[in-house]
């Protein structure tokens, strides 16, 4: 257990938050304009990873712009996959050094 990297837990939390935001876009038909700053403030205080925060903010903006749930989900999943590929490449680079 002493080799457990606890910093990875924050990434799990961030991924869960992104998935929660995606689900929110399906549950709520519309987001009222006055709710946007509150949502943005909330998620800015929750994310630990800047790139995942940007994905979360993009989800909120896409919902504000009346994108469908399916469109939002596809875009967010694509961004998450790109993020994971980038992180995997970084890990491989460090491992090979």
C-alpha positions in Angstrom: 0.0 0.0 0.0 2.9 2.4 0.5 3.3 2.6 -3.3 -0.2 3.8 -3.8 -0.3 7.2 -5.6 -3.1 9.0 -4.0 -2.9 11.9 -6.5 -4.6 9.6 -9.0 -7.8 9.7 -6.8 -8.3 13.3 -7.7 -8.3 12.4 -11.4 -11.0 9.8 -10.7 -13.0 12.4 -8.9 -12.6 14.8 -11.9 -13.7 12.1 -14.4 -16.8 11.4 -12.2 -17.6 15.1 -12.3 -17.3 15.2 -16.1 -19.6 12.2 -16.3 -22.0 13.9 -13.9 -22.1 17.0 -16.0 -22.8 14.9 -19.1 -25.7 13.2 -17.3 -27.0 16.6 -16.1 -27.4 17.7 -19.7 -29.8 14.8 -20.3 -31.8 15.3 -17.1 -32.3 19.1 -17.5 -33.9 20.2 -20.7 -32.6 23.7 -20.4 -30.2 25.6 -18.1 -31.4 29.0 -17.2 -28.9 31.8 -18.0 -28.8 32.9 -14.4 -27.7 29.4 -13.4 -24.6 29.3 -15.6 -22.3 31.4 -13.3 -23.4 29.3 -10.3 -22.6 26.1 -12.2 -19.3 27.4 -13.5 -18.2 28.6 -10.0 -19.1 25.2 -8.5 -17.2 23.2 -11.0 -14.2 25.5 -10.9 -13.9 24.8 -7.2 -14.2 21.0 -7.7 -11.8 20.1 -10.5 -8.1 19.5 -9.7 -7.0 19.0 -13.3 -7.1 22.0 -15.6 -7.7 20.1 -18.8 -10.6 18.2 -17.3 -12.0 21.5 -16.0 -11.9 22.9 -19.5 -13.9 19.8 -20.7 -16.4 20.4 -17.9 -16.7 24.1 -18.8 -17.2 23.1 -22.5 -20.1 20.8 -21.5 -21.8 23.7 -19.6 -21.3 26.1 -22.6 -22.6 23.5 -25.0 -25.7 23.0 -22.9 -26.1 26.8 -22.6 -26.0 26.9 -26.4 -28.8 24.4 -26.6 -26.8 21.5 -28.0 -28.5 18.1 -27.7 -27.5 15.6 -25.1 -26.2 13.2 -27.8 -24.0 16.0 -29.3 -22.7 17.0 -25.9 -21.9 13.4 -25.0 -20.1 12.7 -28.2 -17.9 15.8 -27.9 -17.1 15.2 -24.2 -16.3 11.6 -24.8 -14.0 12.5 -27.7 -12.2 15.1 -25.5 -11.9 12.6 -22.6 -10.4 10.0 -25.0 -7.9 12.5 -26.3 -7.0 13.5 -22.7 -6.5 9.8 -21.8 -4.4 9.2 -24.9 -2.2 12.2 -24.1 -1.8 11.1 -20.4 -0.9 7.6 -21.5 1.7 8.9 -24.0 3.2 11.0 -21.1 3.4 8.0 -18.9 5.1 5.9 -21.6 7.6 8.7 -22.2 8.4 8.9 -18.5 8.6 5.1 -18.3 11.1 4.9 -21.2 13.4 7.6 -19.9 
